[in-house]
Amino acid sequence: MNNSIKALLGSAVIALLAVPASGATFDDVKSRDALRCGVNTGLPGFASQNDQGEWQGLDVDYCKAVAAAVFEGDASKVEYSPLSAVQRFPALQNNEVDLLARNTTWTMNRDTALGLNFAGVNYYDGQGFMVREDLNVTSALQLSGATVCVQSGTTTELNLTDYFRANNMEFNPVVIESQSDVNAAYEQGRCDVLTTDASGLYATRLELANPEEHVILPEIISKEPLGPVVRQGDEQWFDIVKWVHFGLLNAEELGVTQDNIDEMLDSDNPNIRRLVGAEGSFGQDIGLTNDWMVHVIRAVGNYGEIFERNVGPDTPLRIQRGMNELWTKGGIQYAPPIR
């Protein structure tokens, strides 16, 4: 083969690699004119319906962010599917939803054997315990022999067993499929302890008849990196969801907000210019418009705004940023650069 033919073939290969692969999910979402998003059946701060029946929460805002990127600013084009812990993975695997944004823990088994891809961590959490104040318990290590309410089909159930086994303690589990039924069983006194992710405990305590009578113990017994999930085998859709998440983090780091996004379009900062699509073809590279993140930020703001609006210190949950603070401020939220 002569050099000119080799050069021609090489150019053809490079050209093919430069074109984003067609994604079946993206095409389906566009033709349907709606993103089907799997969310929690009701977890205040993350996914719940208000008095008008409108979905709201941190995970809900992720659904809206992806819709805004795909539909060039229209974050309303979302069909929400409330799913229990048992229902969530089959719904995604069977193509009943396009995206799972449902406080779901990233584990090796879920990321490999279930045929799923986690697109990032939108909330770093950990499992905790809540008890009634009149039990006079100040540590989870005092819970030996307790009856514990826990949701089935979750990492929570597995972590609970591991924790008590590791500390040579016994417990009596009350295992229930629906988290709302788990919470009801705890409030009705069927168990001494309620265990779930700490964020869920804060949310549940708000809904109890007398929140001040319940205490969240200090121990965090697990790593629970929660994040949006898609099916394996569709790289374009995976890239879109992943980079919406990274874009939200980069926007906060660069100080780009829902309020100042329009003036940031004229920024001289090259990092901001790439974020808003004034330079490069980063949106086109994944099948979107180059101003994809402008649409996202106008719709929901940056990551910090999403956090503060839904679960932050000024909300009823009063959750501090902690590990979910940006890496530049002592947290571990970190995104690769857009460049």
Secondary structure as UniProt FT lines:
FT   HELIX           3..18
FT   HELIX           24..32
FT   STRAND          35..40
FT   TURN            44..46
FT   STRAND          47..49
FT   TURN            51..52
FT   STRAND          55..56
FT   HELIX           58..70
FT   TURN            71..73
FT   TURN            75..76
FT   STRAND          78..83
FT   HELIX           85..93
FT   TURN            94..95
FT   STRAND          99..100
FT   HELIX           108..112
FT   TURN            113..114
FT   STRAND          116..118
FT   STRAND          123..125
FT   STRAND          127..132
FT   HELIX           133..135
FT   HELIX           140..142
FT   TURN            144..145
FT   STRAND          146..151
FT   TURN            152..153
FT   HELIX           155..166
FT   TURN            167..168
FT   STRAND          171..176
FT   HELIX           179..187
FT   TURN            188..189
FT   STRAND          193..197
FT   HELIX           198..207
FT   HELIX           211..213
FT   STRAND          214..216
FT   STRAND          224..226
FT   STRAND          229..231
FT   TURN            232..233
FT   HELIX           235..254
FT   TURN            258..260
FT   HELIX           261..264
FT   TURN            265..266
FT   HELIX           270..275
FT   TURN            276..277
FT   HELIX           282..285
FT   TURN            286..287
FT   TURN            290..291
FT   HELIX           292..300
FT   HELIX           303..310
FT   TURN            313..314
FT   TURN            316..317
FT   HELIX           322..324
FT   HELIX           327..329
//
